[in-house]
Amino acid sequence: MLLILLAINLIGWAILFTDIALGLRKIDSLEKAEPEHDGPLISIIVPARNEAHTIRKSIESQLKSTYKRLQWVIVNDRSTDETGAEIERIASMDKRIKTLHLTQLPKGWLGKNHALYQGYLHSEGELLLFTDADVHYNPDAISKAVRVLQTENADHLTAAPSLTAKGFWLQSFIAFFLFGFSYFKRPWKANDERSSIGMGIGAFNLMTRPAYETIGTHKSLKNRPDDDLQLGFKVKEYKLNQRMVTAISLLRVEWYPTLKAAFQGLEKNTFAGLYYRYSMVLLAISGVFFSQVFPFLTLLSSDTTVRLMSLAVILLILGSYTSVIKKMTDFHPALFLALPVTALIFIFSIIRAVVLTFIRGGVIWRGTKYSLEELRSMEKD
């Protein structure tokens, strides 16, 4: 029985390794592009809820951009800290910055999605850049992105940033998350016009105004916790031209400050990523355990054949993991040594998020509760 299970694993990882190795080649690095310093007006839309401690450095890095035609719409989404006052102080630094203060959330909307939509309504740019309030920009990041958008005649360009993290276990967890995300979502398919798979990354979604309006704006995503990813899928749904790149040295963001914060952050979109279906939760948990913990356990077998097959599976996992980590992060591939333990931690995060969602009857995100019934109804829509 062990040999049959390992054979299934071996075949599966051989297919995945090939797909990952070939697929990642289709994702270009934004660093390779030449900067375009002038062009259409870009409206940078930044939603902020309780971001008083992060937003100044983010906006200051954007103000150093080598791209000339920029405006900012910073949206204070019902913050309970000093975010409102902070963005007004930031706005006083540059007349191109607009501020918008929201005090209410309409029924049926998630806060961030509503803030992004309101930012769009108050924007003027021919291009729209949706970004987060904690992303740090290299001066050439936007200039290079515009060049790629224009060269590729794209309607939407999304860029993967460098995710910074302190501590071995947090780095290991983030690396594992990116690894799993890559083989599950296959982001390279965003660059394949024949594929219906799209990609959107909250740190950097640049798109033309007509494209954004064509997909229905954030009104079509108003109750999606994974709004950034779904924006990318909407672009593909409407058969628009999409490009996904990495920008490891051009964009930087601290995803979460601690492992506990990562668990809390994943409460928002873990169940959404599994389509709010308990069958998918069971499939995800068993899949992660069987594919990324089981081979390390069978490596301890006294049966030589079992050990050799286990080693072969682990080597394929290593090749796949290393390919993703080198392409999508600046973390060291040696984090692979913690993979079976990190896989168990990831399984715990899935169980935790789903159980809390069930107990609460929905998702609590940044002080606002969104019922599971509403989230599921939006999924069906």
N, C-alpha and C positions, 0 to 999 in steps of 0.2 A: 504493500500500500504506500509506504514512504517513497519508494522508487517511482510510482505512478504520479504522486503529488509533485515530486521534484522534477519529473519529466515535463509535467504541465508548466511548472514554474520556469524551467529552462527554455522551453519553446516560447513562452510568453515574453520573457526578458530578452531573448534573442531578437524577437520582432520589435519590442520596444526600443532596444538599443539601436537597431538599424534606423527606426523611425526618428528617434531623437537625434542621432548623429547627422543624418541627412537633413532633417528639418531645421536644426539650429543654423545650418549654413545659409538658410534663406533669410535669416534675420541679420540685417546690416547694423553696423555701429554708427551712430550719429556723429561720432568723432571724426569719421572719414570725410564728411561733407564739408564743402567750402561754405563759409558764412555768406549770407545775403543780408546786407545791412539796410537796405531800403526796399519798400514794397507796400503792400496793402496795410491799412490800419488794423492792428490787432487789439482786440479787447480782452484783457486778462481778467477772468472772473474768479474771485477767491472767496469761497464761503468760509465763515469763521464762527465757531461756537466755542466760547471759553478757550480762546487761543491767545490770550494776552501775553503769555510767556514765550510764544514761538513766532508770532506773525511778523514782528518788526524785522528780525533777521532775514526772514524769507523775502519780504517785500524789498528790503534794502539790497539784497542780492539781485533781484529782478531789475531794480532801478539802474544797475550797472550794465545792463544789456547793451550790446553793440548794435542791436536792431533799433532803428530810429523811430518808427511810427507805432507807438504803444499808448494805450490808455488802460487804466485799472478800474474795475468795479469791485470794491471790497464789501461783502455783505455780512453784516453782523446778524447772525441767526439766533436771536433771543438769548444772548449770552447773559450769564449771571455773575461773571467776573468783570475785570476792567477792559475787556476786549473793545467795547464801544468807545471808551475814551482813548484807548491806545490807537485804534485805527483813525480816529480824528487827528491825533497827533501826527500819525504817519502821513495823512492826507495833506497836512500843512507843509510837508517837505516838498511836494511836487504838485503842480496844478493839474497834471494829467490823471490824478487819482480822484475817483468818485467814491463816496461812501453811501451805504444804504443800511438802515437799521430796521430789522423786522421784529415785531412784537407779538405776532400771532402766527399760528400754523394752521392752515385750512385742513379740514377733514379729508382724509384720503392721501395726504402727502407725507413723505418723510422729510425731516428738516433740511438736510443737506440738498436734496433734490429740489425742494422749493426755493432754497437760497440760490442755487445755480440758475434756476428758471427766472427768478426775479432779477438776478444779475444780467442775464441775457436781455430782458425787457428794457433795462437801463443802459445797455451797451450800444455802441455805434460802429464797431469794427466790421470790416468785410471778413475778417478771420476771428474766430473765437478760441481762446485758450482757457480751458477749464483746468484748474490746478488746486492743490491743497495749501493750507496756511502754514505748513511746516517744511516745504520743499525749498532747498537751497540751490540756486542757479549759478552755473558758470556764465560769464558774460556773453559767450558765443552760443549758448544753448538754443535760444530762440532764433537767432540768425541762421544757424545750421538747419534747424527744423523747417524754417520757411523755405530754404533752398531745396530740401528734400521734397516737401509738399509740392513745390512748383515743378521741380524736375520730373517727379513721378506722376504729375497731373492728378494728385490725390485729393480726395474730398476730406479725408481724415487721417491724421498721423498721431499715433500714440507711442510714447517712449518709456522704457523701463529704467527707473533710476537706480542708483546704488543705495541699498538698504544698509544703514549703519546700525551697529548693535554693540553693546558692552557686555562682556561676559561670555564664557564658552558655551553655556547651555542655551542662552538666548540666540547666539549666532548659529548654533547647531539646529535649533528649532526653526529659525527663519530659513536656513539653507534647506532643511527638509521640506518646509512648506513650499518653497520655490521649485524644488525637485518634483514634488507631487503635483503641484499646479501645472508644471510643464508637461508631464506625461499624461495628465488627465485632460487639460484644456488645449494642449498642442498649439501654443501661440503662433508658431510659424505659419499656420494655416491662414492667418490674417493676410499674409502676403500672396496668397494663392487666389486669384480671381475666380477660379472654378469651385472653390470651397465656400460653404455657407458659414463656416466657423469664423467668428470675429473676435476682436480683442480691444479692450479699453483699459487703461491704467489711470487711476485717479490722480496721480502726480502730474500727468501731462497728457491731456487730450486736446489736440489742435485740429480744428475743422473749419471748413468754409461755412459762412452763415447760411447760404442756400441749402447745404447738406443737412445742417442742424434742423432747419425748418422742415425739410423733406421728411426726416424721420419722426417728426412730431414733437420736437424739443423734449425737454424733461417732463412734459405733461404725459408723454407716453411711457415714462419710467417712474412716475411720481411715487410709487409705493415699493420700489425695488431697493433692498439694502445693498445689492451689488450693482448699483447704478452705473459705475464706470465700465464694468465688464459688459453689461447689457447695452450700453450705448454703442459699444463696438459691434455687438451682435445686430443691433438695429441698422447700423450702416451696411452690413452685409445683407441683411434682409431686404433692403431697398436697392441692392445691387450697385452700391456706390463703391468708389475706389478707395481702398484702405491700405495703409502701410504701418507696420510695427517695427520699431528699431530699439536697440539698447542705447543708453546714454550714461554709462556707468561713471564716467569722469566729468559729466556735464550737469547731472542732476543728482542731488543727494538728499536723503530723508531718513530720519530715525523712525523706523516703522513703529516700534514700541520701546519704551525705556526699560521694561522688565519683562520676565517671562509671565508673571501674573497679569500684567497689562495686556500682553499678547492674548492670553486666554480670554480676558474680558472683551478685547476688541473683536475676537472671532465669534463672540456671541451674536453679533449683528448679522453676519452673512454665512455662517457655517450651514445652517439649515436651509437657507436660500440656495446655496450652492448645490444642495442635494434635493432641490425642487420640493422641499417641505414634505418629503415622503419618507416614512420610517423604513420602508423596504430599501431605499437608497442608503439610509444610514447604516443598516445592517450590512449591506453590500460593501460600503466604503470601509467599515471597521474590519470585516473579515478579509477584504481585499488587501488592506494595508498589512494586516497581521500575516496573512498567508504569503504575500509576496516579499515582505521586507523584514520579518522577524523569524518566521519559520525556517528559512535556509540557514540562519545562524545557529538555531537550536539543533538542527539535524547535522550540522558540522561536527557536533560532539558525539555523534553515533559511533559505535564500535565497528559498524559495517563499513568496510573500505569503499565499496561502491557508492554507498550513501554519502560518505564524506567527500568523495571526488565529485559527485554530482552537485552536492551542496556548494563546494568550492567553485565549481563552474558557474553556478547561479550567482554567487556573490561577486565573482569577477565581472559578470555582465552588469550587475547592479552598480558596481564601482565605475565601470566605463560610462554608464548612463549618467550617474550622479556627477562624475567629474566633468563631463561634457556640459551639463547644465550649470554647474557652479562656476566654471571658467567663463562661460558666456554671459551669465545673468547676474553675477556678483563679483566682488573682489575679495570674497572670503577664501580661506585656504581649503583645498580639497581634503586635507587631513581630517576635517570635521566628519568625514565618512566613518571614521572609527567609532563614532558615537551613534551611528545610524540605527541599529536595532533598538537602542534605548530611546532615541528621539522618536522613532516610530511609535513606541508605546506611549510616549508623552503626547504625541499627536492624536492617537486614539482616545486618550483621556480627554483631550480638548474637544474632540467631536462629541463624546458622550456628555461631557459637562455642558456644552452649549445647547444640545438638544434637550437634556433633562431640564435645564433652567428655562428654556423656551416653553416646554410643556407645563412646568409648575406655574410659571407666570402667565401662561395663556398668551404669550407673545414675546416680542423683543423689546427690551428697555435699552435705548441708545441715547446717551448724552441727556439723560433726564426725562426723556419722552417715551411713553409706552406705545407700541404698535401691536395691535392684536394679531394673533396667528390667523384668525378668520379673515381679516382684511388682507394680510400678506398672501394667503393662499388664493383668495379671490383675484388678486392682481396677477398672480402667477398664471391662473387660468385665462385671464384676459390677454 
